[in-house]
Amino acid sequence: MSDDLIADVYAGCFRRLVVQLYAVTGDLGEAQEAVQEAFTRALAAPRRFASLDNPEAWLRRVAVNVARSRHRRRRVLDGLLRRIGPPPVVADTAPEHLALLAALHRLPEGQRHALALHYFVDLPIEEVAQTLGVSVGTVKSRLSRGRQALALLLSFSETADTATIDGRVDAQS
């Protein structure tokens, strides 16, 4: 029953809360994330949420507090970054690198993570498995499928400059 209440409140006030938080933060994405976090907290304690007299007011207060906390943390990080200076330039803008990154982003998440950790971070397969919380066999499978999918995407992009592939290459992970 409390899940129904949360769903009803979500349907009734999510947009309104986002507009209100947008006025507070000045950033639509930040406002959406803060309101989503407030609803996540409501879902984590559904009985407590169901006992509130004014759930929307509670969500608004939580969302504002989330936005303020994030703003404070961002200010602290910005100050630290200013003290240590600008980050080194590491972006490789070579066409081949950009094509590889674009192709990687078209892969299913599991394959993309396995390929990035193994080939870009240079982690051994066992450590990739541990990092991702999957078996060594799963990592090997994702690496194999990911390499095949990348080969297809990269060969396709070389032969068709303006063509695009709709959707993901291999939905298995």
C-alpha positions, 0 to 999 in steps of 0.5 A: 500500500505504501508503494501505491502511495509513493507512486501516487505522490510521484505522479501528482507532484514530481513535475511540480517539485522539479520546477520548484527545485529548478528555481532553487538550483538554477540547473534543471538536471540538478533539480531532477536529480535532487527530486529523484533522490528524495523519492529514492529516500521515500522508497527506502522507508515506505512506512515512514513516508506513509505516516507523513502528514504532508508527503510533498512538503517532506519530499521538497525539504529532502530535495532542497537539502540534497541540492544544498549538500551537493552544492557545498561538496561541489564548492569544496571540490572546485576550491581544491581543483583551483589550488592544484591547477588545471588538469593535464590535457589527456583527451586524444582528439585523433579521429581513430580515438574518437571513432573508438570511443563512439563505438564503445558507447554503442556497446552494452554496458557490461561489454563496455566496462570490461573492455575499458578496464582490461584494455584502457586501465590495463587490469588483468581479467581477474581484477576486472571480474572482481571490480565488476562483481562478476565471474572470470568467465563472464569477463572473458565472454564480455571481452570476446563479444565486445571485441567482435562488436567493436570490430563490426562497428569500426569496420562499418564506420570506415565504409560508411562515413555518414551511416549510423547504426540504430540501437546496440550491436549485441544486447548480450552482456 
